[in-house]
Amino acid sequence: MERRTIGAGALAVGAVGLGCMPMSWAYSTSRQRGDESVRCVHRALDLGSSLLDTADMYGPFTNELLLGRVLRERRADAFVSTKVGLLVGEQHIVANGRPGYVRRACDASLRRLQTDVIDLYQLHRPDPEVPIEETWGAMAELVRAGKVRSLGLCALGARGGRRSGTGLHDGTLRQLQRVQQVFPVAAVEAELSVWSPEALRTLLPWCAARGVGFLAAMPLGNGFLTGTLTPGEGFEPDDVRARHPRFTAEMMAANQPIVAGLRRVARRHGPEVTPAQVALAWVLSRGRHVIALPGTKRERWATENAAAAGLRLSAADLAEIGRLPGARGSWD
Ligand SMILES: NC(=O)c1ccc[n+]([C@@H]2O[C@H](COP(=O)([O-])OP(=O)(O)OC[C@H]3O[C@@H](n4cnc5c(N)ncnc54)[C@H](OP(=O)(O)O)[C@@H]3O)[C@@H](O)[C@H]2O)c1
């Protein structure tokens, strides 16, 4: 698989990584399968999808534990990205960016992941009660202590981001400028997909200008862009899509032209090529500093997604995707 670099330290990873969140978090719990997930991680590593993206809050904790089962056998094949800063409570999720907590959380992640170093340690969300420089300073200490290789920042989600300013990523850009004064940012993780292209406006150029890697989260639009979801089928109550404004039956139907466009492009590349692969190839075509992080718990889809790294979209393909209608349904 094509390799791409992250940050000035030039850490190399496969262009398509593996988002491990669906194995333990955000999607229906009833569909989680521990052993299949473990096989899925092995398959991804076999195919060169070396960047494994997790977080201590996925589960909470069980996603890191699951990865630990693989990493204890094949740490050298993987680039481990995990996150700190969000605590899952009974009813809500709270931020904690206190330096003492960050140090303890890192040690706990290392234990669960069964490794002695994390390749990329990301701040999941800044704590409004703690200056971000203090949190980032504690993370930088972890690099100096040899527990972490590089640091990343996750952008605010669509809801939090819009609240923070006029542009979706204004708040994140301000945070990035502040943390860069303390310790270099190696990567930024934020949503980027055919139906959520907002990061292209300011965040991607910011990263490109500084040699910072961009990790594209939700590149398959939470599964919608794969064309495998049926409008009106519904989601279990614990599935994030049950409350997502783009996943009502009405909005899923209204957004079908986007999937149809991806399918048209896929057909031009052969009968085996899927809309999911076109969606991933589009993400990768946005810059050499972009790594796609499709999430899955299935070997079959990890295989399909890894193959997207070899799909080259033509100028005509990109123009056609550029002409697709914008997505209907938003958090505003
Ligand atoms: N930093 C942050 O705040 C943040 C927020 C969200 C996500 N992320 C990261 O980004 C990663 C990706 O996001 P995501 O997983 O939410 O969304 P996604 O990658 O856009 O979509 C994942 C969904 O698509 C399905 N899928 C995957 N490949 C498929 C294929 N080839 N064909 C058909 N369906 C396919 C998966 O099904 P199965 O689950 O059944 O395999 C899953 O339901 C996460 O895993 C996480 O690492 C980060």
Ligand as a Chemical Component Dictionary entry (heavy atoms), coordinates in Angstrom:
data_LIG
# 
_chem_comp.id                   LIG 
_chem_comp.type                 NON-POLYMER 
_chem_comp.pdbx_formal_charge   0 
_chem_comp.three_letter_code    LIG 
# 
loop_
_chem_comp_atom.comp_id 
_chem_comp_atom.atom_id 
_chem_comp_atom.alt_atom_id 
_chem_comp_atom.type_symbol 
_chem_comp_atom.charge 
_chem_comp_atom.model_Cartn_x 
_chem_comp_atom.model_Cartn_y 
_chem_comp_atom.model_Cartn_z 
_chem_comp_atom.pdbx_ordinal 
LIG N1  N1  N 0  -11.581 12.206 16.646 1  
LIG C1  C1  C 0  -12.886 12.125 16.663 2  
LIG O1  O1  O 0  -13.567 12.879 17.355 3  
LIG C2  C2  C 0  -13.542 11.062 15.826 4  
LIG C3  C3  C 0  -14.928 11.070 15.647 5  
LIG C4  C4  C 0  -15.482 10.058 14.872 6  
LIG C5  C5  C 0  -14.673 9.098  14.306 7  
LIG N2  N2  N 1  -13.335 9.112  14.494 8  
LIG C6  C6  C 0  -12.424 8.082  13.897 9  
LIG O2  O2  O 0  -12.734 7.936  12.529 10 
LIG C7  C7  C 0  -12.980 6.551  12.227 11 
LIG C8  C8  C 0  -13.986 6.432  11.116 12 
LIG O3  O3  O 0  -15.231 6.985  11.489 13 
LIG P1  P1  P 0  -16.519 6.077  11.614 14 
LIG O4  O4  O 0  -16.100 4.689  11.801 15 
LIG O5  O5  O -1 -17.422 6.685  12.611 16 
LIG O6  O6  O 0  -17.249 6.332  10.212 17 
LIG P2  P2  P 0  -16.994 5.822  8.701  18 
LIG O7  O7  O 0  -15.629 5.282  8.560  19 
LIG O8  O8  O 0  -17.404 6.943  7.844  20 
LIG O9  O9  O 0  -18.089 4.664  8.549  21 
LIG C9  C9  C 0  -18.084 3.534  9.359  22 
LIG C10 C10 C 0  -19.294 2.682  9.032  23 
LIG O10 O10 O 0  -19.201 2.232  7.689  24 
LIG C11 C11 C 0  -19.291 0.807  7.632  25 
LIG N3  N3  N 0  -18.319 0.382  6.610  26 
LIG C12 C12 C 0  -16.975 0.480  6.635  27 
LIG N4  N4  N 0  -16.432 0.064  5.483  28 
LIG C13 C13 C 0  -17.453 -0.321 4.697  29 
LIG C14 C14 C 0  -17.526 -0.849 3.382  30 
LIG N5  N5  N 0  -16.446 -1.021 2.628  31 
LIG N6  N6  N 0  -18.758 -1.156 2.894  32 
LIG C15 C15 C 0  -19.883 -0.960 3.608  33 
LIG N7  N7  N 0  -19.870 -0.447 4.873  34 
LIG C16 C16 C 0  -18.657 -0.135 5.408  35 
LIG C17 C17 C 0  -18.956 0.317  9.030  36 
LIG O11 O11 O 0  -19.680 -0.865 9.282  37 
LIG P3  P3  P 0  -19.197 -1.957 10.374 38 
LIG O12 O12 O 0  -18.985 -1.211 11.638 39 
LIG O13 O13 O 0  -20.351 -2.889 10.441 40 
LIG O14 O14 O 0  -17.963 -2.572 9.883  41 
LIG C18 C18 C 0  -19.427 1.455  9.903  42 
LIG O15 O15 O 0  -20.800 1.304  10.194 43 
LIG C19 C19 C 0  -13.463 5.980  13.574 44 
LIG O16 O16 O 0  -13.348 4.584  13.611 45 
LIG C20 C20 C 0  -12.580 6.709  14.544 46 
LIG O17 O17 O 0  -11.329 6.059  14.604 47 
LIG C21 C21 C 0  -12.766 10.090 15.235 48 
# 
loop_
_chem_comp_bond.comp_id 
_chem_comp_bond.atom_id_1 
_chem_comp_bond.atom_id_2 
_chem_comp_bond.value_order 
_chem_comp_bond.pdbx_ordinal 
LIG N1  C1  SING 1  
LIG C1  O1  DOUB 2  
LIG C1  C2  SING 3  
LIG C2  C3  SING 4  
LIG C2  C21 DOUB 5  
LIG C3  C4  DOUB 6  
LIG C4  C5  SING 7  
LIG C5  N2  DOUB 8  
LIG N2  C6  SING 9  
LIG N2  C21 SING 10 
LIG C6  O2  SING 11 
LIG C6  C20 SING 12 
LIG O2  C7  SING 13 
LIG C7  C8  SING 14 
LIG C7  C19 SING 15 
LIG C8  O3  SING 16 
LIG O3  P1  SING 17 
LIG P1  O4  DOUB 18 
LIG P1  O5  SING 19 
LIG P1  O6  SING 20 
LIG O6  P2  SING 21 
LIG P2  O7  DOUB 22 
LIG P2  O8  SING 23 
LIG P2  O9  SING 24 
LIG O9  C9  SING 25 
LIG C9  C10 SING 26 
LIG C10 O10 SING 27 
LIG C10 C18 SING 28 
LIG O10 C11 SING 29 
LIG C11 N3  SING 30 
LIG C11 C17 SING 31 
LIG N3  C12 SING 32 
LIG N3  C16 SING 33 
LIG C12 N4  DOUB 34 
LIG N4  C13 SING 35 
LIG C13 C14 SING 36 
LIG C13 C16 DOUB 37 
LIG C14 N5  SING 38 
LIG C14 N6  DOUB 39 
LIG N6  C15 SING 40 
LIG C15 N7  DOUB 41 
LIG N7  C16 SING 42 
LIG C17 O11 SING 43 
LIG C17 C18 SING 44 
LIG O11 P3  SING 45 
LIG P3  O12 DOUB 46 
LIG P3  O13 SING 47 
LIG P3  O14 SING 48 
LIG C18 O15 SING 49 
LIG C19 O16 SING 50 
LIG C19 C20 SING 51 
LIG C20 O17 SING 52 
# 
